[in-house]
Each structure stands twice: as C-alpha cells, then as structure tokens.
C-alpha cells in the first residue's frame, strides 16, 4: 500500500471519528491559504502604491495623525502617519495603507465566504458584519502599529519595513478573523430574504 493511500485512509478514519473537528481543520487550512494569498497582495500593494502616490500627489507632505490616545506614559495615535519626507509618511502613506486594506478585503470576503466556509447566508447581513469586524480589527492593528512602526521606520529599509508590517498585521488578523468568520459565515445556511 502506498503512502498516499495510507494518508487518505488515515484522514478518512479521522474524519469519521471527529467530523466537526475535521471540517474545522479543512476550513482553517483553506482560510490560512487564502489569508496568505491576500497577505501577499497587501505586501505587493504596500510596496508600490506609496511610491505612486508620492510621485503623483503632495499627500505625503500632509501629516495624518488620527484618534489621539493616552495610556499613562504612552501618548500615541491609532493612525499615526507623520510627514517623513518620503513615500512612507503623511496622508500619502495612510491613503496607500487604506486602499491596500480595502482591496485586500474585497478579494478576501468572497474567497473566505464561498470557498473556505461554503456559506450561503444572507450576503448583505454577512457584508455588514464583515465590515464591522474589519473596522474593529483595523483599528486594533493600527493601535499596535503605533508602538512598533516608529522603530521600524528608523532602522529598516522600506521593503523590510513593509514586510514586517504585513506579517504582523496579517498574523493578528488571522487569529481574530477565523472565529469571526465561523460566526458570520455559517456553512450551508439558506439565504434570508
């Protein structure tokens, strides 16, 4: 008996003895692979889009510091994009970041809904909850970024800086999004009118 047959028989046995866990593992693997694809898309967009905005507009010379927060000795902004004199600062970089996230979510939503979770729930309901989750998660990740991005900006070249931002944001988002998707993308649910 070859290894493929043994693996297939082993998975079949596992699937029969733990059907819910097996289904969740398959969903997680699909979710993870789609998330990696979207993370790659985000990295590529965040690598090139800031430079395009920098060359086409003067937005990088406009500071963008939104939602000021103070936690004891920590004094920061949730969205902190001061002018840096290059494509990595100001409203230009914030715009590139926001457009990148929006494009990524427009790709991610249908892939996760249709292929990872096979959901047939009410799309408007799911889009509303997805958008709400996206906003909360984006604000959370941006708050975390306000602590480590200044260090990255000062010591790393842009390609490495963008890679670190993408990996950390992608990792945090994957940990939060999977349980959220399990809730908003119930498998096999009929469309509600």
N, CA, C and O of each residue as an XYZ file, in Angstrom:
772
protein
N       0.858     -1.174      0.000
C       0.000      0.000      0.000
C       0.910      1.244      0.000
O       1.869      1.321      0.768
N       0.594      2.211     -0.870
C       1.451      3.400     -0.947
C       1.105      4.411      0.145
O       0.085      4.299      0.823
N       1.988      5.401      0.292
C       1.834      6.402      1.351
C       0.585      7.246      1.167
O      -0.076      7.593      2.146
N       0.251      7.580     -0.076
C      -0.941      8.387     -0.346
C      -2.194      7.666      0.126
O      -3.072      8.274      0.736
N      -2.277      6.371     -0.156
C      -3.445      5.592      0.273
C      -3.514      5.529      1.794
O      -4.600      5.623      2.367
N      -2.368      5.371      2.454
C      -2.341      5.330      3.920
C      -2.810      6.680      4.478
O      -3.622      6.731      5.402
N      -2.282      7.782      3.898
C      -2.687      9.115      4.355
C      -4.175      9.340      4.138
O      -4.861      9.874      5.009
N      -4.675      8.930      2.970
C      -6.098      9.089      2.663
C      -6.950      8.257      3.618
O      -7.975      8.728      4.111
N      -6.527      7.020      3.879
C      -7.260      6.162      4.815
C      -7.201      6.719      6.233
O      -8.183      6.644      6.972
N      -6.055      7.277      6.615
C      -5.915      7.875      7.939
C      -6.812      9.092      8.092
O      -7.446      9.285      9.130
N      -6.860      9.918      7.036
C      -7.735     11.100      7.091
C      -9.194     10.677      7.123
O      -9.992     11.252      7.861
N      -9.548      9.670      6.324
C     -10.938      9.181      6.320
C     -11.347      8.674      7.688
O     -12.459      8.931      8.148
N     -10.456      7.960      8.330
C     -10.760      7.448      9.679
C     -10.912      8.612     10.662
O     -11.823      8.619     11.491
N     -10.018      9.589     10.564
C     -10.103     10.755     11.445
C     -11.398     11.516     11.195
O     -12.061     11.955     12.135
N     -11.756     11.671      9.908
C     -12.976     12.383      9.530
C     -14.223     11.683     10.089
O     -15.166     12.338     10.533
N     -14.212     10.353     10.060
C     -15.366      9.595     10.569
C     -15.463      9.684     12.090
O     -16.561      9.771     12.639
N     -14.325      9.663     12.765
C     -14.362      9.681     14.228
C     -14.489     11.095     14.802
O     -14.960     11.265     15.927
N     -14.069     12.116     14.033
C     -14.147     13.512     14.505
C     -14.630     14.416     13.370
O     -13.862     15.247     12.886
N     -15.886     14.273     12.934
C     -16.347     15.017     11.754
C     -16.324     16.542     11.923
O     -15.961     17.252     10.985
N     -16.693     17.047     13.073
C     -16.701     18.502     13.266
C     -15.281     19.069     13.288
O     -15.007     20.108     12.688
N     -14.397     18.379     13.978
C     -13.005     18.832     14.032
C     -12.353     18.751     12.654
O     -11.609     19.653     12.267
N     -12.624     17.681     11.912
C     -12.065     17.531     10.565
C     -12.545     18.659      9.651
O     -11.762     19.231      8.892
N     -13.838     18.971      9.734
C     -14.390     20.052      8.922
C     -13.734     21.386      9.278
O     -13.406     22.185      8.401
N     -13.547     21.612     10.588
C     -12.930     22.865     11.016
C     -11.467     22.939     10.582
O     -10.991     24.017     10.224
N     -10.752     21.833     10.607
C      -9.363     21.815     10.144
C      -9.274     22.141      8.651
O      -8.406     22.907      8.232
N     -10.158     21.568      7.861
C     -10.182     21.858      6.424
C     -10.504     23.330      6.205
O      -9.868     23.986      5.381
N     -11.485     23.856      6.933
C     -11.812     25.278      6.818
C     -10.615     26.141      7.202
O     -10.315     27.124      6.526
N      -9.933     25.777      8.283
C      -8.797     26.574      8.725
C      -7.678     26.547      7.695
O      -7.049     27.575      7.443
N      -7.422     25.406      7.104
C      -6.360     25.314      6.088
C      -6.707     26.193      4.887
O      -5.852     26.925      4.389
N      -7.950     26.125      4.423
C      -8.371     26.990      3.317
C      -8.285     28.461      3.721
O      -7.770     29.292      2.974
N      -8.798     28.771      4.919
C      -8.735     30.132      5.442
C      -7.292     30.625      5.464
O      -7.007     31.744      5.036
N      -6.394     29.800      5.958
C      -4.979     30.164      6.070
C      -4.360     30.397      4.693
O      -3.645     31.379      4.496
N      -4.628     29.511      3.750
C      -4.060     29.670      2.401
C      -4.596     30.927      1.718
O      -3.831     31.657      1.088
N      -5.900     31.188      1.834
C      -6.464     32.412      1.256
C      -5.901     33.643      1.954
O      -5.643     34.663      1.314
N      -5.712     33.547      3.268
C      -5.143     34.667      4.016
C      -3.711     34.951      3.579
O      -3.311     36.110      3.471
N      -2.947     33.904      3.331
C      -1.582     34.102      2.820
C      -1.594     34.776      1.455
O      -0.782     35.662      1.189
N      -2.502     34.363      0.601
C      -2.625     34.982     -0.719
C      -2.966     36.466     -0.591
O      -2.382     37.302     -1.280
N      -3.900     36.786      0.283
C      -4.293     38.184      0.496
C      -3.144     38.966      1.147
O      -2.940     40.139      0.832
N      -2.403     38.332      2.044
C      -1.244     38.993      2.651
C      -0.197     39.316      1.598
O       0.404     40.390      1.637
N       0.031     38.418      0.669
C       0.956     38.683     -0.434
C       0.464     39.855     -1.281
O       1.250     40.727     -1.651
N      -0.820     39.878     -1.585
C      -1.408     41.001     -2.330
C      -1.192     42.312     -1.564
O      -0.804     43.316     -2.160
N      -1.443     42.309     -0.247
C      -1.240     43.502      0.566
C       0.217     43.949      0.526
O       0.503     45.139      0.394
N       1.130     42.998      0.640
C       2.555     43.340      0.615
C       2.931     43.999     -0.712
O       3.617     45.022     -0.730
N       2.485     43.417     -1.811
C       2.804     43.989     -3.123
C       2.215     45.386     -3.276
O       2.892     46.302     -3.743
N       0.961     45.547     -2.884
C       0.337     46.866     -2.984
C       1.040     47.885     -2.088
O       1.277     49.021     -2.499
N       1.371     47.478     -0.869
C       2.003     48.405      0.065
C       3.458     48.695     -0.309
O       4.033     49.679      0.156
N       4.044     47.861     -1.131
C       5.397     48.109     -1.606
C       5.410     49.164     -2.711
O       6.308     50.005     -2.756
N       4.427     49.123     -3.594
C       4.456     50.009     -4.770
C       3.510     51.210     -4.680
O       3.831     52.274     -5.210
N       2.371     51.072     -4.035
C       1.380     52.144     -4.002
C       1.865     53.431     -3.318
O       1.576     54.518     -3.818
N       2.590     53.348     -2.195
C       3.066     54.597     -1.591
C       3.940     55.427     -2.537
O       3.818     56.651     -2.583
N       4.811     54.768     -3.280
C       5.671     55.478     -4.233
C       4.869     56.144     -5.341
O       5.181     57.256     -5.765
N       3.836     55.456     -5.805
C       2.976     56.021     -6.856
C       2.260     57.261     -6.323
O       2.206     58.289     -6.998
N       1.716     57.163     -5.123
C       1.028     58.312     -4.517
C       2.016     59.448     -4.262
O       1.685     60.616     -4.468
N       3.210     59.115     -3.822
C       4.241     60.120     -3.542
C       4.614     60.900     -4.808
O       4.763     62.122     -4.773
N       4.758     60.189     -5.908
C       5.135     60.841     -7.171
C       3.969     61.602     -7.803
O       4.189     62.587     -8.507
N       2.734     61.159     -7.560
C       1.571     61.759     -8.231
C       0.893     62.873     -7.437
O       0.150     63.671     -8.010
N       1.137     62.940     -6.132
C       0.438     63.934     -5.296
C       1.416     64.561     -4.304
O       2.586     64.182     -4.247
N       0.935     65.501     -3.545
C       1.721     66.056     -2.437
C       1.171     65.571     -1.088
O       1.451     66.177     -0.054
N       0.409     64.507     -1.096
C      -0.228     63.995      0.111
C       0.770     63.568      1.180
O       0.463     63.637      2.371
N       1.955     63.129      0.777
C       2.939     62.681      1.766
C       3.483     63.842      2.594
O       4.163     63.621      3.596
N       3.191     65.067      2.187
C       3.627     66.241      2.956
C       2.534     66.739      3.907
O       2.712     67.755      4.579
N       1.417     66.034      3.965
C       0.310     66.383      4.862
C       0.300     65.370      6.010
O       0.103     64.179      5.767
N       0.510     65.817      7.261
C       0.500     64.854      8.370
C      -0.869     64.198      8.545
O      -1.905     64.828      8.332
N      -0.857     62.950      8.926
C      -2.104     62.224      9.172
C      -1.972     61.512     10.513
O      -1.400     60.426     10.607
N      -2.510     62.146     11.541
C      -2.477     61.575     12.880
C      -3.902     61.632     13.426
O      -4.407     62.688     13.808
N      -4.527     60.458     13.448
C      -5.943     60.375     13.809
C      -6.134     59.552     15.083
O      -5.391     58.604     15.336
N      -7.120     59.917     15.867
C      -7.535     59.233     17.098
C      -6.394     59.218     18.124
O      -5.696     58.217     18.283
N      -6.226     60.322     18.795
C      -5.193     60.501     19.812
C      -5.580     59.746     21.081
O      -6.700     59.883     21.574
N      -4.655     58.951     21.606
C      -4.893     58.167     22.831
C      -3.755     58.356     23.819
O      -2.596     58.490     23.428
N      -4.091     58.366     25.093
C      -3.088     58.404     26.146
C      -3.367     57.287     27.138
O      -4.463     57.192     27.690
N      -2.362     56.441     27.361
C      -2.435     55.368     28.356
C      -1.267     55.585     29.318
O      -0.174     55.074     29.074
N      -1.468     56.310     30.374
C      -0.371     56.578     31.308
C       0.772     57.278     30.603
O       0.629     58.413     30.148
N       1.923     56.592     30.510
C       3.095     57.199     29.864
C       3.042     57.104     28.341
O       3.802     57.789     27.656
N       2.167     56.278     27.812
C       2.056     56.114     26.363
C       1.137     57.198     25.813
O      -0.004     57.342     26.250
N       1.647     57.949     24.860
C       0.908     59.019     24.204
C       1.035     58.776     22.706
O       2.100     59.002     22.131
N      -0.041     58.316     22.066
C       0.064     57.899     20.672
C      -1.220     58.192     19.905
O      -2.215     58.653     20.464
N      -1.164     57.913     18.624
C      -2.318     57.999     17.738
C      -2.607     56.603     17.204
O      -1.684     55.824     16.966
N      -3.876     56.287     17.015
C      -4.229     54.994     16.423
C      -3.704     54.943     14.986
O      -3.098     53.955     14.573
N      -3.942     56.007     14.239
C      -3.391     56.124     12.883
C      -2.354     57.229     12.931
O      -2.693     58.412     12.951
N      -1.087     56.838     12.950
C      -0.001     57.797     13.145
C       0.926     57.796     11.933
O       1.825     56.962     11.824
N       0.695     58.736     11.031
C       1.488     58.851      9.818
C       2.028     60.276      9.702
O       1.510     61.076      8.922
N       3.078     60.595     10.485
C       3.648     61.936     10.380
C       4.392     62.087      9.049
O       4.698     61.097      8.384
N       4.674     63.315      8.676
C       5.436     63.585      7.456
C       6.865     63.100      7.681
O       7.493     63.440      8.683
N       7.368     62.310      6.749
C       8.734     61.766      6.859
C       9.644     62.259      5.749
O      10.843     61.978      5.754
N       9.081     62.995      4.793
C       9.896     63.496      3.688
C      10.049     62.501      2.553
O      10.752     62.769      1.578
N       9.395     61.355      2.672
C       9.444     60.352      1.608
C       8.053     59.724      1.459
O       7.070     60.254      1.977
N       7.979     58.603      0.757
C       6.689     57.960      0.482
C       6.116     57.217      1.686
O       4.995     56.713      1.616
N       6.862     57.139      2.787
C       6.426     56.355      3.945
C       5.747     57.185      5.023
O       5.646     56.744      6.168
N       5.284     58.370      4.677
C       4.671     59.196      5.700
C       3.481     59.984      5.207
O       3.160     60.002      4.019
N       2.841     60.632      6.151
C       1.750     61.541      5.865
C       0.508     60.871      5.309
O       0.343     59.651      5.345
N      -0.356     61.732      4.793
C      -1.631     61.283      4.220
C      -1.407     60.347      3.031
O      -2.243     59.483      2.764
N      -0.294     60.506      2.316
C       0.005     59.625      1.189
C       0.148     58.179      1.607
O      -0.443     57.288      0.998
N       0.943     57.940      2.661
C       1.122     56.565      3.115
C      -0.160     56.028      3.747
O      -0.515     54.868      3.540
N      -0.857     56.868      4.519
C      -2.133     56.440      5.091
C      -3.111     56.047      3.981
O      -3.810     55.040      4.096
N      -3.162     56.836      2.912
C      -4.046     56.522      1.777
C      -3.664     55.193      1.143
O      -4.528     54.373      0.832
N      -2.360     54.984      0.952
C      -1.892     53.713      0.382
C      -2.278     52.551      1.291
O      -2.720     51.504      0.817
N      -2.110     52.740      2.591
C      -2.467     51.719      3.582
C      -3.966     51.419      3.527
O      -4.370     50.256      3.507
N      -4.793     52.478      3.502
C      -6.253     52.299      3.488
C      -6.727     51.634      2.200
O      -7.569     50.737      2.243
N      -6.196     52.063      1.055
C      -6.582     51.469     -0.233
C      -6.154     50.004     -0.279
O      -6.899     49.147     -0.754
N      -4.958     49.725      0.216
C      -4.452     48.346      0.256
C      -5.383     47.458      1.083
O      -5.742     46.360      0.657
N      -5.770     47.935      2.261
C      -6.674     47.147      3.103
C      -8.031     46.941      2.446
O      -8.591     45.847      2.514
N      -8.561     47.970      1.818
C      -9.863     47.853      1.167
C      -9.816     46.840      0.019
O     -10.694     45.983     -0.086
N      -8.808     46.933     -0.830
C      -8.668     45.978     -1.945
C      -8.516     44.552     -1.410
O      -9.134     43.619     -1.921
N      -7.696     44.400     -0.387
C      -7.480     43.067      0.192
C      -8.779     42.476      0.722
O      -9.038     41.286      0.545
N      -9.595     43.299      1.371
C     -10.856     42.779      1.917
C     -11.867     42.477      0.815
O     -12.679     41.561      0.951
N     -11.822     43.235     -0.266
C     -12.719     42.961     -1.405
C     -12.364     41.635     -2.077
O     -13.225     40.991     -2.676
N     -11.111     41.231     -1.979
C     -10.683     39.926     -2.501
C     -10.967     38.843     -1.463
O     -11.443     37.759     -1.803
N     -10.674     39.138     -0.202
C     -10.777     38.149      0.869
C     -12.209     37.717      1.157
O     -12.473     36.527      1.328
N     -13.136     38.668      1.211
C     -14.522     38.348      1.566
C     -15.114     37.229      0.697
O     -15.578     36.226      1.238
N     -15.110     37.374     -0.638
C     -15.734     36.300     -1.426
C     -14.975     34.976     -1.357
O     -15.588     33.909     -1.393
N     -13.628     35.037     -1.257
C     -12.870     33.777     -1.169
C     -13.204     33.038      0.116
O     -13.448     31.832      0.100
N     -13.214     33.765      1.233
C     -13.500     33.108      2.509
C     -14.944     32.624      2.565
O     -15.212     31.493      2.970
N     -15.865     33.478      2.159
C     -17.292     33.144      2.227
C     -17.628     31.942      1.349
O     -18.288     31.002      1.792
N     -17.164     31.984      0.096
C     -17.591     30.991     -0.883
C     -16.749     29.723     -0.901
O     -17.285     28.640     -1.132
N     -15.448     29.829     -0.663
C     -14.584     28.665     -0.838
C     -14.082     28.061      0.470
O     -13.981     26.839      0.584
N     -13.766     28.899      1.456
C     -13.278     28.335      2.719
C     -14.433     27.866      3.599
O     -14.366     26.790      4.193
N     -15.496     28.675      3.682
C     -16.596     28.365      4.598
C     -17.871     27.890      3.894
O     -18.817     27.470      4.560
N     -17.910     27.948      2.579
C     -19.061     27.489      1.790
C     -20.385     28.003      2.358
O     -21.339     27.243      2.526
N     -20.426     29.289      2.647
C     -21.607     29.868      3.265
C     -22.584     30.375      2.211
O     -22.186     30.930      1.187
N     -23.857     30.175      2.481
C     -24.922     30.664      1.598
C     -25.896     31.544      2.373
O     -27.072     31.660      2.028
N     -25.360     32.171      3.449
C     -26.193     33.056      4.256
C     -26.485     34.355      3.509
O     -25.991     34.576      2.404
N     -27.277     35.188      4.118
C     -27.651     36.475      3.543
C     -26.401     37.327      3.354
O     -25.744     37.699      4.326
N     -26.078     37.631      2.106
C     -24.825     38.323      1.799
C     -24.771     39.732      2.388
O     -23.700     40.183      2.794
N     -25.903     40.435      2.444
C     -25.916     41.795      2.988
C     -25.653     41.778      4.486
O     -24.918     42.618      5.005
N     -26.252     40.828      5.170
C     -26.017     40.644      6.604
C     -24.530     40.317      6.836
O     -23.891     40.890      7.719
N     -24.001     39.402      6.043
C     -22.608     38.994      6.200
C     -21.648     40.132      5.865
O     -20.635     40.313      6.541
N     -21.968     40.900      4.820
C     -21.114     42.038      4.470
C     -21.112     43.082      5.584
O     -20.066     43.659      5.880
N     -22.242     43.328      6.194
C     -22.328     44.311      7.287
C     -21.470     43.864      8.473
O     -20.704     44.656      9.023
N     -21.599     42.602      8.863
C     -20.801     42.098      9.984
C     -19.320     42.020      9.628
O     -18.458     42.282     10.468
N     -19.033     41.662      8.392
C     -17.642     41.617      7.927
C     -17.034     43.019      7.996
O     -15.909     43.182      8.467
N     -17.770     44.032      7.530
C     -17.279     45.412      7.550
C     -17.046     45.874      8.987
O     -16.037     46.515      9.279
N     -17.979     45.549      9.883
C     -17.818     45.932     11.290
C     -16.574     45.271     11.887
O     -15.788     45.921     12.576
N     -16.404     43.978     11.619
C     -15.226     43.269     12.127
C     -13.949     43.859     11.536
O     -12.953     44.028     12.239
N     -13.983     44.167     10.253
C     -12.816     44.741      9.577
C     -12.422     46.074     10.215
O     -11.237     46.325     10.433
N     -13.382     46.912     10.511
C     -13.089     48.218     11.125
C     -12.476     48.028     12.513
O     -11.461     48.648     12.830
N     -13.077     47.185     13.334
C     -12.561     46.954     14.685
C     -11.156     46.361     14.625
O     -10.271     46.790     15.366
N     -10.947     45.391     13.760
C      -9.640     44.746     13.658
C      -8.603     45.715     13.090
O      -7.455     45.710     13.533
N      -8.983     46.538     12.125
C      -8.055     47.515     11.554
C      -7.626     48.542     12.597
O      -6.449     48.890     12.683
N      -8.578     49.025     13.386
C      -8.242     49.985     14.445
C      -7.322     49.333     15.474
O      -6.356     49.951     15.922
N      -7.614     48.090     15.849
C      -6.773     47.365     16.807
C      -5.355     47.195     16.266
O      -4.384     47.472     16.970
N      -5.234     46.742     15.023
C      -3.906     46.550     14.422
C      -3.173     47.882     14.277
O      -1.963     47.951     14.496
N      -3.890     48.927     13.912
C      -3.262     50.244     13.774
C      -2.764     50.758     15.116
O      -1.707     51.385     15.191
N      -3.516     50.497     16.168
C      -3.063     50.891     17.501
C      -1.771     50.155     17.854
O      -0.832     50.760     18.371
N      -1.722     48.863     17.578
C      -0.495     48.098     17.821
C       0.662     48.641     16.986
O       1.799     48.715     17.451
N       0.351     49.024     15.734
C       1.385     49.559     14.843
C       1.981     50.850     15.392
O       3.162     51.123     15.176
N       1.200     51.632     16.085
C       1.713     52.897     16.598
C       2.854     52.683     17.593
O       3.610     53.613     17.876
N       2.985     51.467     18.125
C       4.073     51.171     19.047
C       5.336     50.683     18.331
O       6.438     51.065     18.726
N       5.212     49.852     17.292
C       6.411     49.291     16.672
C       6.808     49.945     15.350
O       7.965     49.826     14.947
N       5.906     50.622     14.667
C       6.240     51.232     13.378
C       7.316     52.313     13.496
O       8.214     52.353     12.655
N       7.265     53.192     14.505
C       8.331     54.199     14.585
C       9.735     53.591     14.657
O      10.677     54.135     14.081
N       9.872     52.485     15.350
C      11.166     51.812     15.439
C      11.552     51.237     14.072
O      12.689     51.395     13.627
N      10.609     50.576     13.415
C      10.867     50.004     12.089
C      11.260     51.096     11.096
O      12.196     50.930     10.314
N      10.538     52.208     11.137
C      10.785     53.313     10.216
C      12.208     53.857     10.345
O      12.833     54.231      9.353
N      12.709     53.894     11.575
C      14.030     54.471     11.823
C      15.189     53.542     11.492
O      16.286     54.013     11.191
N      14.967     52.237     11.543
C      16.090     51.317     11.432
C      16.053     50.353     10.249
O      17.021     49.627     10.023
N      14.963     50.330      9.493
C      14.849     49.327      8.436
C      14.558     49.958      7.080
O      13.927     51.013      7.006
N      15.016     49.316      6.010
C      14.669     49.813      4.676
C      13.181     49.571      4.387
O      12.576     48.685      4.991
N      12.582     50.354      3.467
C      11.136     50.246      3.210
C      10.626     48.845      2.896
O       9.553     48.470      3.369
N      11.360     48.062      2.116
C      10.871     46.720      1.759
C      10.756     45.837      2.999
O       9.783     45.097      3.144
N      11.733     45.908      3.887
C      11.700     45.112      5.120
C      10.620     45.651      6.053
O       9.878     44.885      6.669
N      10.540     46.968      6.150
C       9.532     47.654      6.970
C       8.131     47.209      6.565
O       7.324     46.851      7.423
N       7.832     47.226      5.261
C       6.513     46.814      4.775
C       6.260     45.335      5.013
O       5.133     44.943      5.315
N       7.283     44.514      4.883
C       7.136     43.078      5.135
C       6.779     42.827      6.600
O       5.889     42.029      6.894
N       7.461     43.498      7.507
C       7.178     43.322      8.934
C       5.761     43.770      9.262
O       5.037     43.078      9.978
N       5.363     44.928      8.739
C       4.002     45.416      8.977
C       2.977     44.417      8.453
O       1.995     44.109      9.130
N       3.211     43.916      7.249
C       2.274     42.982      6.629
C       2.183     41.680      7.416
O       1.086     41.162      7.627
N       3.314     41.147      7.851
C       3.319     39.877      8.581
C       2.649     40.030      9.955
O       1.838     39.192     10.348
N       2.989     41.092     10.674
C       2.389     41.280     11.997
C       0.889     41.522     11.869
O       0.094     40.893     12.568
N       0.498     42.440     10.970
C      -0.934     42.694     10.782
C      -1.656     41.445     10.321
O      -2.733     41.127     10.825
N      -1.070     40.732      9.364
C      -1.696     39.508      8.854
C      -1.843     38.461      9.940
O      -2.871     37.788     10.019
N      -0.824     38.314     10.781
C      -0.887     37.333     11.863
C      -1.960     37.666     12.882
O      -2.745     36.804     13.277
N      -1.988     38.931     13.306
C      -3.007     39.357     14.273
C      -4.400     39.187     13.670
O      -5.318     38.700     14.329
N      -4.543     39.591     12.419
C      -5.849     39.497     11.770
C      -6.303     38.047     11.624
O      -7.480     37.748     11.824
N      -5.385     37.140     11.276
C      -5.778     35.739     11.114
C      -6.274     35.149     12.421
O      -7.249     34.398     12.430
N      -5.611     35.481     13.532
C      -6.024     34.958     14.833
C      -7.429     35.452     15.196
O      -8.219     34.716     15.787
N      -7.730     36.695     14.838
C      -9.036     37.262     15.181
C     -10.103     36.860     14.166
O     -11.230     36.534     14.541
N      -9.747     36.884     12.875
C     -10.747     36.679     11.832
C     -11.334     35.262     11.801
O     -12.528     35.117     11.539
N     -10.551     34.222     12.055
C     -11.088     32.864     11.915
C     -12.325     32.644     12.778
O     -13.340     32.186     12.256
N     -12.288     32.952     14.089
C     -13.519     32.767     14.867
C     -14.656     33.684     14.414
O     -15.826     33.307     14.476
N     -14.307     34.889     13.958
C     -15.335     35.804     13.445
C     -15.993     35.194     12.206
O     -17.216     35.227     12.073
N     -15.195     34.644     11.311
C     -15.742     34.019     10.100
C     -16.618     32.816     10.434
O     -17.632     32.581      9.777
N     -16.229     32.059     11.448
C     -17.054     30.914     11.853
C     -18.450     31.381     12.256
O     -19.426     30.652     12.078
N     -18.544     32.596     12.800
C     -19.835     33.135     13.230
C     -20.613     33.728     12.056
O     -21.793     33.428     11.878
N     -19.950     34.575     11.247
C     -20.699     35.290     10.196
C     -20.863     34.489      8.913
O     -21.687     34.847      8.071
N     -20.096     33.412      8.743
C     -20.225     32.584      7.543
C     -20.668     31.169      7.917
O     -19.907     30.221      7.726
N     -21.888     31.009      8.446
C     -22.328     29.650      8.776
C     -22.472     28.824      7.500
O     -23.052     29.273      6.511
N     -21.943     27.638      7.545
C     -21.936     26.793      6.356
C     -23.340     26.280      6.036
O     -24.062     25.818      6.919
N     -23.714     26.369      4.755
C     -24.930     25.771      4.263
C     -26.201     26.485      4.642
O     -27.289     25.999      4.333
N     -26.103     27.634      5.309
C     -27.316     28.356      5.697
C     -28.012     28.912      4.455
O     -27.348     29.454      3.571
N     -29.301     28.789      4.377
C     -30.055     29.308      3.247
C     -30.107     30.818      3.295
O     -30.068     31.410      4.374
N     -30.194     31.446      2.138
C     -30.306     32.906      2.057
C     -31.567     33.369      2.763
O     -32.650     32.819      2.566
N     -31.400     34.409      3.600
C     -32.550     35.042      4.247
C     -33.006     36.193      3.389
O     -32.180     36.933      2.853
N     -34.311     36.360      3.248
C     -34.830     37.484      2.452
C     -35.196     38.656      3.306
O     -35.646     39.679      2.790
